[in-house]
Amino acid sequence: MIEAFLGALTPFNLTLALAGVIVGTIIGALPGLSATMAVAVLVPFTFTMDPASGLIALGAVYTGAIYGGAYAAILVNTPGTPAAIATSLDGFPMAKRGDGDLAVTISCFASAFGGIVGALALLFVAPPLAVIALKFGPVEYFWLAIFGLSLIAVLSKGNTLKGLIGGFAGLLLSTVGSAVVGGDVRYTFGEPALLGGIHIIPALIGLYCVPVLLGMVADRAPHIERAKTGGGTRIPEALATLWRSKVNLIRSSVVGTVVGILPAAGGAVAGLVAYSEARRTSPDRANFGKGAPDGVVASESANSATVGGGFVPTLVLGIPGTPPDAIILGALMVQGIRVGPQLFAEQGDLVQTFTFGLLIATLLMIPTGLVIGRTAFRTISSIPKSVLAPAIGVLIMIGAYAVEQNPNHVIMMVVLGALAWVAARWGFEPSPIVLGLILGPIAEQGFVQAWLIGNASGDLWGQYFGRPISLGIIFFTILTLTWPWWSDRRARLKALREEAGA
């Protein structure tokens, strides 16, 4: 292990880690240019490198891109990556009141902490956690998706009915195109462009970014206010906030690690789950969605922890935990490296060197993120909207097109964005729609496969309600749905008792 640590500290590997974090952070900060794209672009450059160095470069880019998505989410309310969806819920309100620099600094430290927890999980507890992930079958993924959909109660900001309608709309959008099981073509209306379904990146850009652009054009007020400190890093304040939120920070990092281990879940689901738990357990629940630093802490620590967590099934089982993991898995296969349990026995030094490199890249993210974050806040807050709005418009069009070099994605982005802008005027938030769109395919695939298995085995009800992990997920789903009602009821009873005592 000492030899692997020293191998990660070579000047070449340190340079790769630093450059990867910088490049990933910049790419992640641009709306539409996701972590998957950042890793995919760099893969060809790693084929001439030593496998450990190539892995460190890709891991550093991945880490930086996940963190970089927080910039756009906080400063312009347009999540740079899907993993930053939950960050915008409280990050942008903080920026609107002049605390954007504080939110960026909090996200930097929280992301670094979450990334370290995920990397340590990869280093020390990969095999046991991979065994747990292996026990997740189709029905567990179905219930996990239902648990994710229960978070709509958290994202709907006080209007659960409208949130449920938005989530249902997202589920309907997820059914457009070919079915995930069986390949049946649905709701394409004869348009070949819809055969591939609603792609998540153009949809994310359209639902979040286009309404913001239209709002910027329609409103004369400044987009965000400069902080009273003049746009500094506000490190003491950020560290004090993290210390007060230490339980939330640790819990969210663990949630992100565990969710990252589950294939197909990823940073978006991890951030939303951690955000929901932070809100559920916070004594200041009413402030969530209005600029609560705890919301930023939960989201950023969780989505960064998925980086290390996602490598657990990738390296141990050969099952990629997230799309960037799938690309990195392909890069390993091109270099002739066979992943699986034998990888740790035959090339344990490679895994350990990469893991230490990932830890070093995560630590380098702190100074890099603080410098870039300070510059980003000062720049965004000083640019006139007449310049900022067209610049963001060009970037999101490039981001929507660059996913698959498909002009239909730009049209899809514009149409969904216009509909989202109209829906926002009636009080419908984009987050429940996006959540339904992300979790729809996971829920559909898990439900259909579990149904087929249950019918074949003659135990349909047992398939859905007779497995221990499924029952545990169902319990937490019910708890998530009922906890806000129970908390409000308890608060009202407490207030009545205090009035009676007075």
Residue pairs with C-beta under 8 A, 6 or more apart in sequence:
1 352
3 349
4 349
4 352
4 353
4 355
4 356
5 352
5 353
5 356
7 13
7 52
7 349
7 353
7 356
8 52
8 56
8 353
8 354
8 356
8 357
8 359
8 360
9 356
9 360
12 53
13 52
13 53
13 56
13 357
13 360
14 360
16 53
16 56
16 57
16 60
16 357
17 56
17 57
17 60
17 357
17 360
17 361
17 364
18 60
18 361
18 364
18 368
19 57
19 60
20 42
20 56
20 57
20 58
20 59
20 60
20 61
20 63
20 64
20 361
21 60
21 61
21 63
21 64
21 361
21 364
21 365
21 368
22 64
22 368
22 372
23 38
23 42
23 61
23 64
24 35
24 38
24 60
24 61
24 62
24 63
24 64
24 65
24 66
24 67
24 68
25 64
25 65
25 67
25 68
25 71
25 365
25 368
25 369
25 372
26 64
26 68
26 372
27 33
27 35
27 37
27 38
27 41
27 61
27 64
27 65
27 68
28 34
28 35
28 38
28 64
28 65
28 66
28 67
28 68
28 69
28 71
28 80
28 81
29 68
29 69
29 71
29 72
29 80
29 372
29 376
30 72
30 80
30 395
30 399
31 72
31 76
31 78
31 79
31 80
31 205
31 208
31 209
31 392
31 395
31 396
31 399
32 80
32 201
32 202
32 204
32 205
32 209
32 395
32 396
32 398
32 399
32 400
32 402
32 403
33 80
33 398
33 399
33 402
34 65
34 69
34 80
34 81
34 82
34 201
34 403
35 61
35 62
35 65
35 66
35 69
35 81
35 83
35 267
35 324
36 323
36 324
36 327
37 402
37 403
38 61
38 62
38 64
38 65
38 324
39 58
39 61
39 62
39 65
39 324
39 327
39 328
40 327
42 57
42 58
42 61
43 58
43 327
43 328
43 330
43 331
45 57
46 53
46 54
46 55
46 57
46 58
46 331
47 54
47 331
47 334
47 335
49 57
51 332
51 335
51 337
51 350
52 350
52 353
52 354
52 357
54 331
54 335
55 328
55 332
55 350
55 354
55 357
56 353
56 354
56 357
56 358
56 361
58 327
58 328
58 331
59 307
59 311
59 328
59 354
59 357
59 358
59 361
60 357
60 358
60 361
60 364
62 307
62 324
62 328
63 115
63 304
63 307
63 358
63 361
63 362
63 365
64 361
64 365
64 368
65 81
65 324
66 81
66 83
66 111
66 267
66 303
66 304
66 306
66 307
67 107
67 108
67 111
67 115
67 300
67 304
67 365
67 369
68 80
68 81
69 79
69 80
69 81
69 82
69 83
69 84
69 87
69 303
70 80
70 84
70 87
70 91
70 104
70 107
70 111
70 296
70 300
71 80
71 104
71 372
71 373
71 376
72 78
72 79
72 80
72 84
73 79
73 80
73 84
73 85
73 87
73 88
73 91
73 92
74 87
74 88
74 91
74 92
74 94
74 95
74 100
74 103
74 104
74 107
74 296
75 92
75 95
75 100
75 104
75 224
75 376
75 377
75 380
75 381
76 92
76 212
76 223
76 224
76 380
76 388
76 392
77 88
77 92
77 208
77 212
78 88
78 205
78 208
78 209
78 212
78 392
78 396
79 85
79 87
79 88
79 204
79 208
81 267
82 200
82 201
82 204
82 266
82 267
82 268
82 434
82 438
83 266
83 267
83 268
83 270
83 271
83 303
83 306
84 271
84 299
84 303
85 204
85 208
85 268
85 271
85 272
85 299
85 431
85 434
86 268
86 271
86 272
86 274
86 275
86 295
86 298
86 299
86 303
86 431
87 107
87 271
87 295
87 296
87 299
87 300
87 303
88 208
89 155
89 275
89 288
89 289
89 295
89 299
89 431
90 103
90 288
90 289
90 290
90 291
90 292
90 293
90 294
90 295
90 296
91 100
91 103
91 107
91 295
91 296
91 299
93 289
93 290
93 291
94 100
94 102
94 103
94 291
94 293
94 296
95 103
95 224
95 225
96 224
96 225
96 291
97 225
97 291
98 224
98 225
98 226
98 227
98 228
99 227
99 291
100 224
100 227
100 231
100 377
100 380
100 381
101 227
101 229
101 231
101 232
101 233
101 234
101 373
101 374
101 377
102 227
102 234
102 237
102 238
102 241
102 293
103 293
103 296
104 369
104 373
104 374
104 376
104 377
105 233
105 234
105 235
105 237
105 238
105 370
105 373
106 238
106 241
106 242
106 293
106 296
106 297
106 300
107 296
107 300
107 369
107 373
108 238
108 365
108 366
108 369
108 370
108 373
109 238
109 239
109 242
109 366
110 242
110 249
110 252
110 296
110 297
110 300
110 301
110 304
111 300
111 301
111 303
111 304
111 365
111 369
112 304
112 362
112 363
112 365
112 366
112 369
113 242
113 249
113 253
113 301
113 304
114 249
114 252
114 253
114 256
114 300
114 301
114 302
114 303
114 304
114 305
115 304
115 305
115 307
115 308
115 358
115 362
115 365
116 359
116 362
116 363
117 250
117 253
117 254
117 256
117 257
117 301
117 305
117 308
118 253
118 256
118 257
118 260
118 304
118 305
118 306
118 307
118 308
118 309
119 307
119 308
119 355
119 358
119 359
119 362
120 308
120 359
121 129
121 257
121 305
121 308
121 309
121 312
122 308
122 309
122 311
122 312
122 315
122 355
122 358
123 352
123 355
123 356
123 359
126 311
126 312
126 315
126 316
126 344
127 316
127 341
127 344
129 257
129 258
129 261
129 309
129 312
130 261
130 312
130 313
130 316
130 317
132 261
133 261
133 262
133 263
133 312
133 313
133 317
133 319
134 317
135 469
136 144
136 262
136 469
137 450
137 467
138 445
138 446
138 447
138 448
138 449
138 450
138 453
139 446
139 449
139 450
139 453
139 463
139 464
139 467
139 470
140 446
140 467
140 469
140 470
140 473
141 262
141 264
141 442
141 443
141 445
141 446
142 442
142 443
142 446
142 447
142 450
142 464
143 446
143 470
143 473
143 474
143 477
144 262
144 265
144 442
144 446
144 473
145 439
145 440
145 442
145 443
145 446
146 443
146 473
146 477
147 273
147 473
147 476
147 477
147 480
148 269
148 272
148 273
148 435
148 438
148 439
148 442
149 167
149 171
149 435
149 436
149 439
149 443
150 477
150 480
150 481
151 272
151 273
151 275
151 276
151 435
151 480
152 160
152 163
152 164
152 166
152 167
152 432
152 435
152 436
153 160
153 163
153 480
153 481
153 484
154 272
154 275
154 276
154 279
154 280
154 288
154 480
154 484
155 163
155 272
155 429
155 431
155 432
155 435
156 162
156 163
156 164
156 166
156 429
156 432
157 163
157 289
157 429
159 427
162 426
162 427
162 428
162 429
163 429
163 432
164 432
165 428
166 423
166 428
166 429
166 430
166 431
166 432
166 433
166 436
167 432
167 433
167 435
167 436
168 436
169 433
169 436
170 432
170 433
170 434
170 435
170 436
170 437
170 438
170 440
171 436
171 437
171 439
171 440
171 443
172 187
172 436
173 198
173 203
173 433
173 436
173 437
173 440
174 197
174 198
174 436
174 437
174 438
174 439
174 440
174 441
174 444
175 186
175 187
175 440
175 444
176 186
176 187
176 188
176 194
176 197
176 198
177 185
177 186
177 187
177 188
177 194
177 195
177 196
177 197
177 198
178 184
178 185
178 186
178 195
178 196
178 197
179 185
179 186
179 444
180 441
180 444
180 445
180 448
181 444
181 445
181 448
181 449
182 448
185 195
187 194
188 194
188 195
193 408
193 411
193 412
198 412
198 416
198 437
199 403
199 404
199 409
199 412
200 437
200 438
201 399
201 400
201 403
201 409
202 400
202 403
202 409
202 410
202 412
202 413
202 416
203 412
203 413
203 416
203 434
203 437
204 434
205 396
205 399
205 400
205 413
205 417
206 400
206 412
206 413
206 414
206 415
206 416
206 417
206 420
207 416
207 417
207 420
207 430
207 433
207 434
208 420
208 430
208 434
209 392
209 396
209 417
210 396
210 413
210 414
210 416
210 417
210 418
210 420
210 421
211 417
211 420
211 421
211 424
211 430
212 392
213 389
213 392
213 393
213 396
213 417
214 417
214 421
215 421
216 223
216 385
216 388
216 389
217 385
217 389
222 381
222 385
223 380
223 381
223 385
223 388
224 380
224 381
225 381
226 381
226 382
227 234
227 377
231 374
231 377
231 378
231 381
232 374
233 370
233 373
233 374
235 370
241 293
241 297
242 249
242 297
245 293
245 294
245 297
248 278
248 281
248 282
248 294
248 297
248 298
249 297
249 301
251 274
251 277
251 278
252 274
252 277
252 278
252 297
252 298
252 299
252 301
252 302
252 305
253 301
253 302
253 304
253 305
254 305
255 270
255 273
255 274
255 277
255 302
255 305
256 267
256 270
256 271
256 274
256 301
256 302
256 303
256 304
256 305
256 306
256 309
257 305
257 306
257 308
257 309
258 309
259 265
259 266
259 269
259 270
259 273
259 302
259 306
259 309
260 266
260 267
260 270
260 305
260 306
260 307
260 308
260 309
260 310
260 312
260 321
260 322
261 309
261 310
261 312
261 313
261 321
262 313
262 321
263 313
263 319
263 320
263 321
264 321
264 442
265 306
265 321
265 322
265 442
266 306
266 310
266 321
266 322
266 323
267 302
267 303
267 304
267 306
267 322
268 303
268 434
268 438
269 438
269 439
270 302
270 303
270 305
270 306
271 298
271 299
271 300
271 302
271 303
272 299
272 435
273 302
274 298
274 299
274 301
274 302
275 288
275 295
275 298
275 299
275 302
276 480
277 298
278 288
278 294
278 295
278 297
278 298
279 285
279 288
279 294
279 295
280 480
280 483
280 484
280 487
282 288
282 292
282 294
284 292
284 294
285 484
285 487
288 294
288 295
289 295
304 362
306 321
306 322
307 358
308 355
308 358
309 321
310 320
310 321
310 322
310 324
310 325
311 321
311 325
311 328
311 358
312 321
313 319
313 320
313 321
313 325
314 320
314 321
314 325
314 326
314 328
314 329
314 339
315 339
315 343
315 344
315 351
316 339
316 340
316 341
316 343
316 344
317 339
317 340
318 329
318 339
318 340
320 326
320 328
320 329
329 339
332 339
333 339
337 343
337 347
337 350
343 350
343 351
344 351
380 388
383 391
396 413
397 410
397 413
400 409
400 410
400 412
400 413
401 407
401 409
401 410
403 409
420 430
420 433
423 430
424 430
450 463
450 464
451 460
451 463
453 463
454 460
454 461
454 462
454 463
454 464
457 463
459 466
464 470
465 471
465 474
